[in-house]
Amino acid sequence: MDLGLLIQLVSGAAGGNVAGALIKGQSLGVLGNALAGAVGGGLGGQILSALLGAGAAASGDLGLGAIIAQIAGGGVGGALLTLIVAYLNRTFAK
């Protein structure tokens, strides 16, 4: 497994749990937040890398800037997907 992807998955899981803590009434639980966050982190990090053209991160050269970009992309992507899944869960549960 690529180290950059692993960083994105872990930071996405953390971002998902932070987002879940912010929406206490609609949280998916620790495991649900972590799973949605990890998926969102992987997707968000890959999209951010593609948009920013993070060639150095893609080639395996993980400098400090590339690691920060992986953490930011993964965390934000994880939080966003967790919020989207929680909203859909609340909407369709009615």
C-alpha positions as CSV (number, residue, x, y, z in Angstrom):
1,M,0.0,0.0,0.0
2,D,1.2,3.5,-0.8
3,L,2.2,5.5,2.2
4,G,0.4,8.6,0.9
5,L,-2.9,6.6,0.6
6,L,-2.4,5.3,4.1
7,I,-1.9,8.8,5.5
8,Q,-5.1,9.9,3.6
9,L,-7.1,7.0,5.0
10,V,-6.0,7.5,8.6
11,S,-6.5,11.3,8.5
12,G,-9.9,10.7,6.8
13,A,-11.0,8.4,9.7
14,A,-9.9,11.1,12.1
15,G,-11.7,13.8,10.2
16,G,-14.8,11.6,10.1
17,N,-14.8,11.2,13.8
18,V,-14.3,15.0,14.3
19,A,-17.3,15.7,12.1
20,G,-19.3,13.1,13.9
21,A,-18.5,14.7,17.2
22,L,-19.8,18.1,15.8
23,I,-23.2,16.6,14.8
24,K,-23.9,14.7,18.1
25,G,-27.6,14.0,17.2
26,Q,-26.9,12.5,13.8
27,S,-23.5,10.8,14.4
28,L,-23.0,7.4,12.8
29,G,-21.1,6.1,15.8
30,V,-17.4,5.8,16.1
31,L,-17.0,2.9,13.6
32,G,-19.5,4.4,11.1
33,N,-17.8,7.8,11.3
34,A,-14.3,6.2,10.9
35,L,-15.4,4.1,7.9
36,A,-17.1,6.9,6.1
37,G,-14.2,9.2,6.9
38,A,-11.6,6.7,5.6
39,V,-13.5,6.3,2.3
40,G,-13.9,10.1,2.1
41,G,-10.3,10.6,3.0
42,G,-9.0,8.3,0.3
43,L,-11.2,9.9,-2.3
44,G,-10.7,13.4,-1.1
45,G,-6.9,13.0,-0.9
46,Q,-6.8,11.6,-4.4
47,I,-8.9,14.3,-5.8
48,L,-6.8,17.0,-4.1
49,S,-3.6,15.4,-5.4
50,A,-5.0,15.3,-9.0
51,L,-6.2,18.9,-8.8
52,L,-3.0,20.3,-7.3
53,G,-0.8,18.1,-9.5
54,A,1.0,16.6,-6.5
55,G,3.5,14.8,-8.7
56,A,6.0,14.6,-5.9
57,A,3.6,12.8,-3.6
58,A,2.5,10.5,-6.4
59,S,6.1,9.5,-7.2
60,G,6.7,8.5,-3.6
61,D,8.8,11.5,-2.6
62,L,6.9,12.4,0.6
63,G,8.4,15.7,1.8
64,L,6.8,17.7,4.6
65,G,4.6,19.7,2.2
66,A,3.3,16.5,0.5
67,I,2.5,14.9,3.9
68,I,0.6,18.1,5.0
69,A,-1.3,18.0,1.7
70,Q,-2.2,14.3,2.2
71,I,-3.4,15.0,5.8
72,A,-5.4,18.0,4.8
73,G,-7.0,16.4,1.8
74,G,-7.8,13.2,3.7
75,G,-9.2,15.0,6.8
76,V,-11.4,17.4,4.8
77,G,-12.6,14.6,2.5
78,G,-13.3,12.4,5.4
79,A,-15.3,15.0,7.3
80,L,-17.3,16.0,4.2
81,L,-18.3,12.4,3.3
82,T,-19.2,11.7,7.0
83,L,-21.4,14.8,7.0
84,I,-23.0,13.8,3.7
85,V,-23.7,10.2,4.9
86,A,-25.1,11.5,8.2
87,Y,-27.4,13.9,6.3
88,L,-28.6,11.1,3.9
89,N,-29.1,8.7,6.8
90,R,-31.2,11.3,8.7
91,T,-33.2,12.2,5.5
92,F,-34.1,8.6,4.5
93,A,-34.7,7.4,8.0
94,K,-38.0,9.4,8.1
